[in-house]
Amino acid sequence: MPIIRRDALTACTNILGMLSDYLLLNKIIKPNSPPLHAQIHDYIIKNISADLTVKTLCSYFKVSKSMLYKISIDNYGCGISEYVKKLRIEGAKRLLGTSMNITQVSEAVGIPDVGYFIKIFKRETGYTPLKYKKAMSNKQQLEPFNKLSLD
């Protein structure tokens, strides 16, 4: 092992200390913050009606597309766009059990094009939103209503 002078080691320690202070002060890192995948999940849930594109998420979390994709695959088992779609469909299922109409549900989960909403809802669940809503109002159970979690 090479021998490092004490002053060089002290300089490196000082640089690392200043770097960590900079990151904390600029809120780039937060002490004891949840893991990034949990932060992404929470952000999506809180902003489900917003435009949640890959570009938007990368910009907000200051990560590259490839890093966001890796985080998504490793933690959610699918790409980030697919994960957003899953969360939107789960949210729509819950909202269809309320007095909201299909258009209101579609907009509330961030899919303003009702025709597209119906198409992807049916593709993902096997039911049209209207059939699903009617079944919910009749207390018929089409499938379990488990909230998508990170467990």
C-alpha positions, 0 to 999 in steps of 0.5 A: 500500500502506498503511504499517504502524507497526513496533509494530503489525507486532511485535504481529501477529508476537507474536500469530502466534508465540503462536498457533503455540505454542498449536497445537503445545503442545496437539497440534492441529498436529504439525511434519512430520506426514503430510498429513491424508488419509494420517493418516485412511487410517492411522487407518482401517487401524489401527482397521478393526474399530472403529465408523468413522462419519463422526461418529467420524472428524470428532471424532477429526480435529477436522474438519467433515463437509464438510471430511472429505467434501472430503478424501475425494473429493479424495484417495480418489475417493469419500466417506469411508463408501465409502472405509471400506467399500472398505478393509474389503472389501480387508481381508476379502479378505486375511483370507479367505485365512487360517484364519479363518472368515467370522464371524471375518473379518466381525468383524475388519473391523468388520462384526459382522452376518455377513448384511450382511457377505456382502451387501456383500462379494458386491456389491463383489466378485461373490463370496460370502465362502465362494466367495472363501475356497474359491477362495483355499484352492484357489489359484484367483485370482479377482482381484489382491490389491493392497493399497489404497494412496494412490498 
